[in-house]
């Protein structure tokens, strides 16, 4: 195995120095970091950003590692980054669930516009809309209420 690494080092040496254009292997990995971060700006999902983190770590390790070990280190850190670092960032950056439609009504306050008998149906105004409403207690017109649940087009309200 070490014989294969020695043979691979010759070709990788040429690749990582871009034919002698770069002064060190660390420069190659730092340029790769820059390219991946710029590309990440135009994509979503923090996939390239997770790889850019690995190129940065490999640039730090380029001082001690041979070219073939640098590529192996990059591959190993890439797998680790995609499995553990990327999910953390995706979770932090993804939008939280936002209540929509009738589920957004739960917790809102309103006013009784047609008497709600105990266990019966009345009418409640939320913002500028009227809704059918039911409550365990009797509610008079003008009483403030708070929505506790929605079933179909009927609100379950509690006195506020």
C-alpha positions in Angstrom: 0.0 0.0 0.0 2.8 2.4 0.9 4.4 1.7 -2.5 1.2 2.8 -4.3 1.2 6.0 -2.2 4.8 6.7 -3.2 3.9 6.3 -6.9 0.8 8.4 -6.5 2.8 11.2 -4.8 4.6 12.0 -8.0 1.4 12.8 -10.0 -0.3 14.5 -7.1 2.8 16.7 -6.5 2.4 18.0 -10.0 -1.4 18.5 -9.6 -1.3 20.2 -6.2 1.3 22.6 -7.4 -0.5 23.2 -10.6 2.5 22.5 -12.7 4.8 24.6 -10.5 2.5 27.6 -10.6 1.8 27.5 -6.9 4.6 27.8 -4.3 3.1 25.2 -1.9 0.4 22.6 -1.5 -1.3 24.8 1.1 -1.8 27.4 -1.5 -3.7 24.9 -3.7 -6.0 24.0 -0.8 -6.5 27.7 0.1 -7.4 28.5 -3.5 -9.8 25.5 -3.5 -11.4 26.9 -0.3 -11.9 30.3 -2.0 -13.4 28.7 -5.1 -15.8 26.5 -3.0 -16.9 29.4 -0.8 -17.7 31.5 -3.9 -19.6 28.6 -5.5 -21.5 28.1 -2.2 -22.9 31.6 -2.5 -24.7 30.6 -5.6 -26.1 27.3 -4.3 -28.2 26.2 -1.4 -27.9 23.4 1.1 -24.4 24.1 2.5 -22.9 21.2 0.5 -20.0 23.1 -1.0 -19.5 25.1 2.3 -19.0 21.8 4.1 -16.3 20.8 1.6 -14.7 24.2 1.9 -14.2 23.6 5.6 -12.3 20.4 4.7 -10.1 22.2 2.2 -9.2 24.7 4.9 -8.3 21.9 7.3 -6.3 20.2 4.6 -4.4 23.4 3.9 -3.4 23.4 7.5 -2.2 19.8 7.3 -0.4 20.3 4.0 2.7 21.3 5.9 3.0 17.8 7.5 1.4 15.5 5.0 2.6 14.2 1.7 0.4 14.9 -1.4 -1.3 11.4 -1.2 -2.0 11.8 2.5 -3.4 15.3 1.9 -5.9 13.8 -0.6 -6.8 11.0 1.9 -7.1 13.5 4.7 -9.4 15.7 2.5 -11.5 12.6 1.6 -11.9 11.6 5.3 -12.7 15.0 6.5 -15.2 15.5 3.7 -17.1 12.4 4.7 -17.1 13.6 8.3 -18.1 17.1 7.4 -21.0 16.0 5.2 -22.3 13.6 7.9 -21.9 15.8 11.0 -21.2 19.4 10.2 -23.6 20.0 7.3 -26.7 18.8 9.1 -26.0 21.2 12.0 -25.7 24.2 9.6 -28.7 23.1 7.6 -30.8 22.8 10.8 -29.6 26.2 12.0 -30.2 28.0 8.7 -33.5 26.3 7.7 -36.7 28.2 8.4 -38.9 27.1 11.3 -42.4 25.8 10.7 -44.8 28.7 10.3 -48.4 28.2 11.1 -50.7 28.8 8.1 -54.3 28.7 7.2 -56.6 27.8 10.1 -53.8 26.6 12.3 -52.5 30.2 12.4 -55.7 31.2 14.2 -54.9 29.2 17.4 -53.9 31.7 20.1 -55.4 34.7 18.5 -57.9 36.9 20.4 -61.3 38.0 19.2 -64.7 39.3 20.3 -68.1 37.6 20.5 -70.5 39.1 18.0 -73.4 36.6 18.4 -74.0 35.0 21.8 -72.3 31.6 22.3 -74.4 29.3 24.5 -72.5 26.7 26.6 -71.7 23.9 24.3 -73.6 25.6 21.4 -72.6 27.6 18.3 -72.2 31.4 18.2 -70.1 33.8 16.2 -66.8 35.4 16.9 -64.9 38.2 15.1 -61.1 37.7 14.6 -59.4 40.7 12.9 -62.1 41.5 10.3 -63.5 38.1 9.8 -66.4 36.3 11.5 -66.2 32.7 12.4 -68.5 30.0 13.9 -67.5 29.4 17.5 -68.2 27.0 20.3 -67.2 27.2 24.0 -67.8 25.2 27.1 -69.1 28.3 28.9 -71.8 30.7 27.8 -70.3 33.9 26.3 -72.2 37.2 25.8 -71.8 39.6 22.9 -68.7 41.8 23.3 -66.9 39.3 25.5 -63.2 38.8 24.6 -62.1 35.3 23.7 -59.0 33.4 22.7 -59.0 30.6 20.1 -57.8 27.3 21.5 -58.5 25.0 18.6 -59.9 24.9 15.0 -62.0 22.1 13.6 -63.2 22.6 10.1 -64.7 26.1 10.0 -65.6 26.2 13.7 -63.4 27.7 16.3 -63.2 26.4 19.9 -62.7 29.5 22.1 -62.1 30.2 25.7 -62.9 33.4 27.6 -59.9 35.7 27.6 
